[in-house]
Amino acid sequence: MINLEVPKKFTPAIDQAKAVAEHVLRPISRQYDRDEHTYAKELDMLAAAMAGMEESGSMKGTGATGVKREKPTNGENRNASNMSTVLSIKEAAKGDLGLMLTIPGQGLGNSAIASVASEEQMERFKGKWAAMAITEPDAGSDSSAINTTAVRDGDHYILNGTKIFITAGERADLLVVWATLDKDLGKAAIKSFVVEKGTPGLNFVRSEDKLGIRASDTAQFVLEDCRVPAENLLGDPEVSVESGFAGAMQTFDNTRPLVASMGIGVAEACLERTRELLAEAGVEVDWDKPAHSQSAAAQALLDMEADFEAARLLTLKAAWMADNAKPNSLEASYAKAKAGRMVVDVALRCVQLCGPVGYGETELLEKWARDAKILDIFEGTQQIQLLIIARRLLGLSSAELR
């Protein structure tokens, strides 16, 4: 039976994440939003502290490397590293989403490595900061349209292509690059490769100027005859038309709940501050009375809280299924689609409810509203999540429902 109560064993990690959000991230949030391309050196000390706590076991499985699928023993029902990671990321996102995405060693590429890497690869890349490089100029939402090529050459693969919109790409130590071994075989030939910074042929182009998550760099790279050791390929090197690129896509089953948890965190921050501002303005909310019997502002808040709770429960379910080695592709897309739409709606409605105060820079509400939109885009847009959900529910392939 699924149990979505927060386990007591996760309390220390959650409390740590709350403290980081309140005392480290939020106080410098506005500064690094304004100084978009300036790295927050305060995060180096935070990353070192987090690494030490993970090594000691006091925060085990709470970072990006915590998303692992380990089959439960004796049929046990458990909440493990995926649940812990989702809960801690939610709290950290309440501090500052962009800064959270910039904590060294906590990139989405680290989640990809944790999801599919071998034990030898896990050890070799331990302590490195990895960014995810999937999107291309001609391959955005449709990952199967990737044009970056990987050609085997002895003990190496030679990679050629362009990757854009790489979160933390400029600052990370590694890029997890998705490339095709044979374009004619379609998505079955798509694999992911770990490319270390400094590898000849891996060329940085630029970091983008953005609407939100401005503290996090979003980079473009070009790979030109970039030689990558064969042992840096993640997952099975064989091309299987039957299984498609399930190995590469398994990454999304683990990372989409993480992005959903970021949305939950940002939305909760918006709701908490809006409640406080409405209370200061004399607006009372009674959770024991029907919404229609209260003020319009109270009704709006209650409506948003219900939407938030639906997204939160979907996210916890997807994480719980991963912890119990259950197929969760559908549930991961449910969580990502719901949380992505919910956080954008909640953030904008909170700005509207708070009027000039919500729109101005005296509050972080306007910044959270800008940050929220990326959560409905990266790791698969809203439209793609709905398409995946429809295929799963109808039992149709990507060729049958496009």
C-alpha positions as CSV (number, residue, x, y, z in Angstrom):
1,M,0.0,0.0,0.0
2,I,1.3,3.5,-0.9
3,N,2.1,5.7,2.1
4,L,2.7,9.3,1.3
5,E,3.3,10.5,4.9
6,V,6.7,12.1,5.3
7,P,8.9,9.4,7.0
8,K,10.5,10.5,10.2
9,K,13.9,9.4,8.9
10,F,13.8,12.1,6.3
11,T,13.2,14.9,8.8
12,P,16.9,15.9,9.3
13,A,17.4,16.2,5.5
14,I,14.2,18.2,5.1
15,D,15.1,20.5,7.9
16,Q,18.5,21.0,6.4
17,A,17.0,21.9,3.1
18,K,14.6,24.4,4.8
19,A,17.6,26.0,6.6
20,V,19.5,26.3,3.3
21,A,16.5,27.9,1.6
22,E,15.8,30.4,4.4
23,H,19.4,31.3,5.4
24,V,21.5,30.8,2.3
25,L,19.5,31.0,-0.9
26,R,16.7,33.5,-0.2
27,P,18.9,36.3,1.2
28,I,21.0,36.4,-2.0
29,S,18.2,35.6,-4.4
30,R,17.6,39.2,-5.6
31,Q,21.3,39.9,-5.9
32,Y,22.0,37.1,-8.3
33,D,18.8,37.6,-10.2
34,R,20.1,41.0,-11.1
35,D,23.7,39.9,-11.8
36,E,22.6,37.2,-14.2
37,H,25.9,35.8,-15.3
38,T,27.7,36.1,-12.0
39,Y,28.4,32.9,-10.2
40,A,27.3,32.8,-6.5
41,K,30.5,31.8,-4.7
42,E,28.4,31.3,-1.5
43,L,27.3,28.0,-3.1
44,D,30.8,26.5,-3.0
45,M,30.8,26.3,0.8
46,L,27.2,25.0,0.7
47,A,28.1,22.3,-1.8
48,A,31.1,21.2,0.3
49,A,28.8,21.0,3.4
50,M,26.2,19.0,1.5
51,A,28.9,16.6,0.2
52,G,30.2,16.1,3.7
53,M,26.7,15.4,5.1
54,E,26.0,12.9,2.3
55,E,29.3,11.2,3.0
56,S,28.4,10.9,6.7
57,G,25.0,9.5,5.8
58,S,23.1,12.3,7.6
59,M,21.7,13.5,4.2
60,K,22.1,10.4,2.1
61,G,20.0,10.3,-1.0
62,T,18.8,13.9,-0.9
63,G,20.7,15.4,-3.8
64,A,20.6,14.9,-7.5
65,T,22.5,11.6,-7.2
66,G,19.7,10.2,-5.0
67,V,17.4,9.1,-7.8
68,K,18.2,5.4,-8.0
69,R,16.0,2.4,-8.6
70,E,16.9,-0.4,-6.2
71,K,14.5,-3.4,-6.0
72,P,13.0,-3.7,-2.5
73,T,14.0,-6.8,-0.7
74,N,11.4,-9.3,0.7
75,G,8.6,-7.3,-1.1
76,E,9.0,-4.5,1.4
77,N,7.0,-1.2,0.9
78,R,9.4,1.7,1.3
79,N,10.1,5.3,0.9
80,A,13.7,5.7,-0.1
81,S,16.1,7.9,-2.0
82,N,13.7,9.1,-4.7
83,M,11.2,10.3,-2.0
84,S,13.9,11.9,0.1
85,T,15.3,13.7,-3.0
86,V,11.8,15.0,-4.0
87,L,11.1,16.3,-0.5
88,S,14.4,18.0,0.0
89,I,14.4,19.6,-3.5
90,K,10.9,21.0,-2.8
91,E,12.2,22.8,0.3
92,A,15.4,24.1,-1.4
93,A,13.3,25.5,-4.3
94,K,11.4,27.6,-1.9
95,G,14.6,29.6,-1.3
96,D,15.6,30.3,-4.9
97,L,15.1,28.0,-7.9
98,G,18.0,29.4,-10.0
99,L,20.5,29.2,-7.2
100,M,19.3,25.7,-6.3
101,L,20.0,24.6,-9.9
102,T,23.5,26.1,-9.6
103,I,24.7,24.2,-6.5
104,P,27.8,22.3,-7.6
105,G,27.2,18.6,-7.9
106,Q,23.4,18.9,-8.1
107,G,22.8,19.1,-11.8
108,L,20.2,17.2,-13.7
109,G,23.1,15.4,-15.4
110,N,24.0,14.0,-12.0
111,S,20.4,12.5,-11.8
112,A,20.9,11.0,-15.3
113,I,24.2,9.3,-14.1
114,A,22.6,8.1,-10.9
115,S,19.7,6.6,-12.9
116,V,21.6,4.5,-15.5
117,A,25.3,4.5,-14.8
118,S,27.2,1.3,-13.8
119,E,28.9,1.1,-10.4
120,E,32.3,1.7,-12.1
121,Q,30.9,4.9,-13.7
122,M,29.3,6.0,-10.5
123,E,32.6,5.8,-8.8
124,R,34.6,7.4,-11.6
125,F,32.2,10.4,-11.9
126,K,31.7,10.7,-8.1
127,G,31.9,14.3,-6.9
128,K,31.7,15.8,-10.4
129,W,29.0,18.3,-11.4
130,A,27.1,17.1,-14.5
131,A,24.7,19.0,-16.7
132,M,22.2,17.5,-19.1
133,A,22.7,18.2,-22.9
134,I,19.7,17.0,-24.9
135,T,18.0,19.9,-26.7
136,E,19.3,20.9,-30.2
137,P,18.3,23.7,-32.6
138,D,16.2,21.2,-34.6
139,A,15.3,18.8,-31.7
140,G,13.5,20.3,-28.8
141,S,10.4,18.5,-27.4
142,D,10.9,15.5,-29.6
143,S,14.1,13.9,-28.2
144,S,14.0,11.2,-30.8
145,A,14.8,13.8,-33.5
146,I,18.3,14.3,-32.1
147,N,20.9,14.9,-34.8
148,T,24.1,14.8,-32.8
149,T,26.0,11.8,-33.9
150,A,28.3,9.3,-32.1
151,V,30.5,7.2,-34.3
152,R,32.6,4.3,-32.8
153,D,36.3,4.6,-33.4
154,G,38.3,2.0,-31.6
155,D,38.1,2.7,-27.8
156,H,36.3,6.0,-28.4
157,Y,33.2,7.5,-29.9
158,I,33.5,10.7,-32.0
159,L,30.7,13.1,-31.3
160,N,29.5,15.9,-33.6
161,G,26.5,18.2,-33.1
162,T,25.1,21.3,-31.3
163,K,23.5,21.4,-27.9
164,I,21.5,24.3,-26.6
165,F,19.6,25.3,-23.4
166,I,21.9,23.3,-21.1
167,T,21.1,24.2,-17.5
168,A,24.4,24.8,-15.6
169,G,26.2,23.9,-18.8
170,E,29.0,26.5,-18.5
171,R,29.8,25.9,-14.8
172,A,29.4,22.1,-14.7
173,D,32.3,19.6,-14.9
174,L,30.6,17.2,-17.2
175,L,27.9,17.1,-19.9
176,V,25.6,14.2,-20.3
177,V,25.2,14.4,-24.1
178,W,22.5,12.6,-26.0
179,A,23.5,11.4,-29.4
180,T,22.5,8.9,-32.1
181,L,24.6,5.9,-33.1
182,D,22.7,5.5,-36.4
183,K,20.1,8.1,-37.6
184,D,18.5,5.6,-39.9
185,L,17.5,3.4,-36.9
186,G,15.6,6.2,-35.2
187,K,15.2,6.6,-31.5
188,A,16.5,3.1,-30.9
189,A,20.0,4.3,-31.6
190,I,20.0,7.2,-29.2
191,K,22.4,6.9,-26.3
192,S,23.8,9.2,-23.6
193,F,27.5,9.9,-23.2
194,V,29.4,11.6,-20.3
195,V,31.7,14.3,-21.8
196,E,34.2,15.9,-19.5
197,K,35.0,19.6,-19.8
198,G,38.3,20.2,-21.5
199,T,37.8,17.4,-23.9
200,P,39.1,18.6,-27.3
201,G,36.2,19.3,-29.7
202,L,33.8,20.4,-26.9
203,N,33.4,24.1,-27.6
204,F,31.5,26.5,-25.4
205,V,29.4,29.1,-27.4
206,R,27.5,31.3,-25.0
207,S,25.2,31.6,-22.0
208,E,21.7,32.8,-22.6
209,D,19.9,35.9,-21.2
210,K,16.6,34.7,-19.7
211,L,13.3,35.6,-18.2
212,G,13.7,33.5,-15.0
213,I,16.2,31.3,-13.1
214,R,18.7,34.0,-14.0
215,A,21.2,32.8,-11.3
216,S,21.6,29.6,-13.2
217,D,23.6,29.7,-16.5
218,T,21.9,28.2,-19.6
219,A,24.6,27.3,-22.1
220,Q,25.2,26.3,-25.7
221,F,28.0,24.0,-26.9
222,V,29.2,22.7,-30.2
223,L,30.8,19.3,-30.5
224,E,33.3,19.0,-33.4
225,D,35.0,15.6,-33.7
226,C,34.9,15.3,-29.9
227,R,36.5,12.0,-28.9
228,V,34.8,10.5,-25.9
229,P,36.1,7.2,-24.3
230,A,33.8,4.3,-25.0
231,E,33.4,3.6,-21.3
232,N,31.7,7.0,-20.9
233,L,28.6,5.7,-22.7
234,L,25.8,5.3,-20.1
235,G,23.7,2.1,-20.3
236,D,23.7,-0.6,-22.9
237,P,25.9,0.2,-25.9
238,E,23.9,-2.2,-28.1
239,V,21.2,-0.8,-30.4
240,S,17.9,-2.6,-29.7
241,V,15.0,-1.7,-32.0
242,E,12.6,-3.7,-29.7
243,S,13.4,-1.7,-26.5
244,G,14.0,1.6,-28.4
245,F,15.8,4.2,-26.3
246,A,14.1,3.0,-23.0
247,G,17.4,3.1,-21.2
248,A,18.0,6.8,-22.0
249,M,14.3,7.6,-21.4
250,Q,14.5,6.0,-17.9
251,T,16.3,9.1,-16.9
252,F,13.1,11.1,-17.4
253,D,11.1,8.7,-15.2
254,N,13.4,9.7,-12.4
255,T,14.0,13.4,-13.1
256,R,10.5,14.5,-14.0
257,P,9.3,14.0,-10.4
258,L,12.3,16.2,-9.4
259,V,11.2,19.0,-11.7
260,A,7.7,18.6,-10.4
261,S,9.0,18.9,-6.9
262,M,10.7,22.2,-7.8
263,G,7.3,23.4,-9.0
264,I,5.7,22.4,-5.8
265,G,8.4,24.3,-3.8
266,V,8.0,27.5,-5.8
267,A,4.2,27.3,-5.6
268,E,4.3,26.7,-1.8
269,A,6.6,29.7,-1.4
270,C,4.1,31.9,-3.3
271,L,1.1,30.6,-1.3
272,E,2.8,31.1,2.0
273,R,3.8,34.7,1.3
274,T,0.4,35.5,-0.2
275,R,-1.3,34.2,2.9
276,E,0.8,36.5,5.0
277,L,0.2,39.6,2.8
278,L,-3.5,38.9,2.7
279,A,-3.6,38.6,6.4
280,E,-1.8,41.9,6.8
281,A,-4.5,43.4,4.5
282,G,-7.2,42.0,6.7
283,V,-8.3,39.2,4.5
284,E,-9.3,36.2,6.6
285,V,-9.4,32.6,5.2
286,D,-11.4,30.0,7.0
287,W,-10.5,26.5,6.0
288,D,-13.6,25.1,7.8
289,K,-16.1,27.1,5.7
290,P,-17.2,26.6,2.1
291,A,-15.2,28.7,-0.3
292,H,-18.4,30.4,-1.8
293,S,-19.2,31.9,1.6
294,Q,-15.9,33.8,1.8
295,S,-14.3,36.7,0.1
296,A,-13.1,36.5,-3.5
297,A,-9.5,36.7,-2.4
298,A,-10.1,33.8,0.1
299,Q,-11.8,31.8,-2.5
300,A,-8.9,32.2,-4.9
301,L,-6.4,31.1,-2.2
302,L,-8.4,28.0,-1.4
303,D,-8.7,27.1,-5.1
304,M,-5.0,27.4,-5.5
305,E,-4.2,25.4,-2.4
306,A,-6.4,22.5,-3.8
307,D,-4.6,22.6,-7.1
308,F,-1.2,22.6,-5.2
309,E,-2.2,19.6,-3.1
310,A,-3.2,17.6,-6.3
311,A,0.3,18.3,-7.8
312,R,2.0,17.4,-4.5
313,L,0.3,14.1,-4.2
314,L,1.0,13.1,-7.8
315,T,4.7,13.9,-7.4
316,L,5.0,11.9,-4.2
317,K,3.3,9.0,-5.9
318,A,5.7,9.0,-8.8
319,A,8.7,9.1,-6.4
320,W,7.2,6.3,-4.3
321,M,6.8,4.1,-7.4
322,A,10.4,4.7,-8.3
323,D,11.5,3.8,-4.8
324,N,9.6,0.5,-5.1
325,A,10.9,-0.3,-8.6
326,K,7.5,0.1,-10.2
327,P,7.1,1.4,-13.8
328,N,6.3,5.1,-13.4
329,S,6.6,6.7,-16.8
330,L,2.9,7.6,-16.8
331,E,2.9,8.9,-13.2
332,A,6.1,10.9,-13.8
333,S,4.4,12.6,-16.7
334,Y,1.3,13.2,-14.6
335,A,3.4,14.8,-11.9
336,K,5.4,17.0,-14.3
337,A,2.4,18.1,-16.3
338,K,0.3,19.0,-13.3
339,A,3.0,20.7,-11.3
340,G,4.3,22.6,-14.3
341,R,0.9,24.0,-15.1
342,M,0.0,24.5,-11.4
343,V,3.1,26.5,-10.5
344,V,2.7,29.0,-13.4
345,D,-1.0,29.5,-12.5
346,V,-0.4,29.8,-8.8
347,A,2.6,32.2,-9.2
348,L,0.7,34.6,-11.5
349,R,-2.5,34.5,-9.5
350,C,-0.6,35.3,-6.3
351,V,1.0,38.3,-8.0
352,Q,-2.5,39.4,-9.1
353,L,-4.0,38.9,-5.6
354,C,-1.3,41.0,-4.0
355,G,-1.6,43.8,-6.5
356,P,1.2,46.4,-6.7
357,V,3.0,44.7,-3.8
358,G,3.1,41.4,-5.7
359,Y,4.2,43.1,-9.0
360,G,7.0,45.2,-7.4
361,E,10.6,44.2,-6.4
362,T,9.9,44.8,-2.7
363,E,8.7,41.2,-2.7
364,L,10.0,38.0,-4.4
365,L,6.6,37.1,-5.8
366,E,7.3,38.7,-9.2
367,K,10.6,36.9,-9.4
368,W,9.0,33.5,-8.5
369,A,6.4,34.2,-11.2
370,R,9.3,34.6,-13.7
371,D,11.1,31.5,-12.5
372,A,8.0,29.4,-12.6
373,K,7.6,29.2,-16.4
374,I,10.7,27.1,-16.9
375,L,9.2,24.4,-14.8
376,D,6.5,24.0,-17.4
377,I,9.1,23.7,-20.2
378,F,12.3,21.9,-19.4
379,E,12.4,18.1,-18.9
380,G,9.5,17.9,-21.4
381,T,7.0,20.7,-22.1
382,Q,3.4,20.6,-20.9
383,Q,2.3,19.6,-24.4
384,I,4.7,16.7,-24.6
385,Q,3.7,15.4,-21.2
386,L,0.1,15.4,-22.3
387,L,1.0,13.6,-25.4
388,I,2.9,11.0,-23.5
389,I,0.0,10.6,-21.1
390,A,-2.4,10.2,-24.0
391,R,-0.2,7.5,-25.7
392,R,0.0,5.6,-22.4
393,L,-3.7,5.7,-21.7
394,L,-4.7,4.8,-25.3
395,G,-2.0,2.2,-25.8
396,L,-0.7,3.9,-28.9
397,S,2.9,4.3,-30.1
398,S,4.7,7.6,-30.9
399,A,4.2,6.7,-34.6
400,E,0.4,6.2,-34.1
401,L,-0.2,9.4,-32.0
402,R,2.0,12.4,-32.8
